[in-house]
Amino acid sequence: MRVVVMGCGRVGASLADGLARIGHEVAVIDRDATAFNRLSPEFPGERVLGMGFDRDVLLRAGIQDAGAFAAVSSGDNSNIISARVARETFGVERVVARIYDAKRAAVYERLGIPTVATVPWTTDRLLNVLTRESETTKWRDPSGNVGVAELPLHEDWAGHAVTELEAATGGRVAFMLRLGTGLLPDTKTVIQAGDHVFLAAISGHIGEALAMSALPPSEDNDR
């Protein structure tokens, strides 16, 4: 899927990097060229200089082919204007805006534009809205820094060790359900068909871990 991200601050850069790592085609818009320095050196996507609510800038970012758009700049007005242009002018199916003002956020939610507040798990929430249908995180610690989510495992993970899954997702398998019984895995545990696997990961990486687990294992997973 092609995704356009408006704003390359810490959240925008993290979101763009995460989307690119899980295989999406990403274009990032920012009016400050130095903001693109926040992106990973390995970021393969496009960097588009300009205002994110400008129609010509959006076209340069490939908005006409985008399946998702995220407005995550530092300004509420810019975010909501660009989100509405993406939705109403270009017909982008999945649109989300980062809004600092809670009262405004409630209004825009009623307009059908999902919003995200400034909380520690913003990146996970954005990834979830853009790429998945429902919230999958089952638990978070009180600080919001660590979450536990059930992984949507690809069937090809059966027969692979949990350590390979951990290497691929960057998290730790907290527990598993096998034939209705909970178990705590160790380094020798092998995933079986029908297992329900719950992963603990740092906020900002849970969405990426979910996406990686839904893909078949790679030969590089055990590196």
Secondary structure, DSSP 8 states (H G I E B T S, - for coil): -EEEEE--SHHHHHHHHHHHHTT-EEEEEES-GGGGGGS-TT--SEEEES-TT-HHHHHHTTGGG-SEEEE-SS-HHHHHHHHHIIIIIT--SEEEEE-S-HHHHHHHHHTT--EE-S-TTHHHHHHHHHH-SS--EEEE-TTSSEEEEE----GGGTTSBHHHHHHHHSSEEEEEEETTEEE---TT-B--TT-EEEEEEETTSHHHHHHHHTS---TTTT-
